[in-house]
């Protein structure tokens, strides 16, 4: 069905991040000695924690990426000393949530500190799986300069007005494009889906790039995110406001599915299997010249050691589905939470999480992502930063509801089938509604 032209009114900005100035960040890690005794500081590599007096192993669950590694390795590499060992078992994003739930569900945690993100954080808090941090934050704020973390991000990761997470970094979906290719075909950066398709078709017709556009469309998780972003662009919502009721079978969800399907002719015929790594590879190797990716995933694209076209990669605000609509994006905030069922002292785990979100970790991460600490974020010279900040006012986080992860999982198959043409957009929206209703009921909400 053809896309309409009704544009939603612009929404109010939910989060305001510092674009200039700072909060006067203090040193995040105090001086100290090697791990040696109670009350002393395990400060090897700048790790300011109270050293345990007996052998203690802490397991951190965090998916490996250029954005997350500096934060998690600040704990595993920086704090392993004396009686304290911090392990960082390898995992990927797809396996992280499954491992976390298994760990939380047992009598004793397999993982003591867990990296969390938007779709799963409310579930962990609602089930009582992670420690409420408000008292620990108040008691340790000066020691770890926690007021240096953007308060808007602290608010963004709160659940029911309480803190269960220390933020590490934030990201939004941004447009990626090749400057040289757009110049070659005489096109500007697209601002709508119609312009995106037109630009991609021009690249396809005038260059040897046969699949110019790359977006993560994998039904196992990515397509649900793209659907949510397209729906947001059109002014729609996943749920009826204030209710555990999906709103996915109306006009706007059908438009969102139709819009995503309209991009297929200028993408690879394998795009329904693409997650972010495949999209990154397409852009690195020149098989694609346009893409949509989270800002925390794009650092390798501008690294000349990893990308053939690093000097030609640029970033912009993503296009809207329709003229006058919102950019196709959303806000994601990552952070660390503490397992309630961990046998390790929660105070020690909180101290480690503070190191993992501290100044040293943030500085190490600032070449790959935008840290939660405002001073360091303001000073970061990151190619994607300008586009991310320009996108941010129109980006919204996922609904902070405990059934969000279950609904996202349920949406993959019906939305994927409709986008790929196996079913109609109307059938896909109806199936998505039914799947979301069933997922919420199955989750007990």
Steps between C-alpha positions, in 0.01 A plus 500: 500500500631852432635701788285788615617851570359567845786621720491465880549797724849524647526349845652674795865432575525246781871524567739793494869417478784746537616623162732753657635553848521233767401399848849545641601135498719389789751216487307173483768279653689589815862415576576181689718194523494147367241259643637405838256536785159601626414864449793560268464593136556265208646770283700309241425673171291764679256258664362663814317224688521370856716190474352169619703309760417158356509369145206654314399444138258735327349406163393780266249431222546749216483448126819574310507814285717805446248701705458266798852356533671803658244506781495127575877462464557784746373248754645175365841630394530788745375344822636145500768505767586325825195322640264653242445341159258656253405271213345610170379182326449553125145555380316675221194723511267221389609271782532756776133522596453122505804453723386780729153352552648157572739656751231708670265202524738278696559498875842662450604721212738375234555865408533766768506817289287510186509744210145618429319690226157638423279205411609274788574742784136548615449123520804452722387776734136392511590140584732609780796343323727803535594709802337837561792742505362824643657465846831380356506793258436749780770347722765484226424802284800706612745211490416412140385842376163358404363849447720501189256259336238691303191518727274464198660162435452400862134584452490307173618176664277535808209263547195610698700796627782288643854435381610150407773588249809717469509632141810447286415648159211604280424470133242580235441360154677716241533516124832379355602606151795513263584861415679410179216285368233763566718757326549265208126459442418863580280434803464662841461308824144360492256632759194286417444141390405623153832682472683200646356268235567754224861546611561127536350435157727766346801329659380165372454638147816711477762298691603138542334485845204270439353512853571856619294494822571279803287485816480229769181311407559166674164371634668360812506849647601773258181525296294570813728794576470635145122465520492689830715777352282528189190508719659773713580698185132488405389611847380158616561299816540132577249507787186677607619768739510381859372151417653159432314498169679502162386744232643327193208425270403852396586725207840618622648152563389398149671811361816418695515147358429627148774761532759245608402267216539785251875503570561140392565568127812705585637257759675165485281196444658370822393801707243303699795319658698818575576615853731793574828312431386410149392858430835627625682256271293614202601861565864420579549308178310737272213262430266766644520879507204579727398351832316540827687396817517580869761766569683272743561243226664716233853566629659236276360674191726802550804298608742487203640172629157339481316682223610541139295819469557647847578848370177511299257382770276768651192510723171688507157511660300202368222557247135516600254255351284784369574869435470700821520192718746410772838344421503121501695450822482416868706559814693216661684529832728221621627448853591259778267337752572273798343156537281482810583129542876551486691350792764772469470802727273750325706795619808358325298433185371856502853632537608293201204630299611853590845421362334358189308825453782723622709769339774265381256264332309788343818652356600163354156463341478854363663403171220251431184628667354792696557443873244576768744730679428847368848653520652215305212490253536873439873465436476189282609547139280232349400515131143391574450737793359797305241286324409321823446827686292637212287184503460483877216752551265280294619166639299318763592195706299182478196493729624424852269206555605156629350312205693700238759229435231234460304715256812582297577130469142423397491771231794367300323223310176679397671829414778318316249298299308811400806708411644218289169459314396162637185665636332834436566803718148474640546132582837574655358773723215276614740214570731736688209617715403142584860401571553799729177431692608138549851603608369740763260239635769232504731732693232540765400858428 
